[in-house]
Amino acid sequence: MKKIKITLVKSPIDRPERQKQTLKALGLNKTNSSKEVEGTPQVLGMIHKVSHLLKVEEVA
């Protein structure tokens, strides 16, 4: 699996509770926090659901 770096660039304030829970499951709780995750289908689905709040980069 490839590694993906995700960064929270927009605040989850005034977002649906479901999106807040998805960000928490990804391990992103503060704006500009970053995390490297494996590119599994489950994680890619979560990233897709909140992609408007994230910056996604592929790690070499």
Beta strands, then each sheet from edge to edge (+ up, - down):
strand 1: 3-8
strand 2: 34-38
strand 3: 54-59
sheet 1: 2+ 1- 3+
end
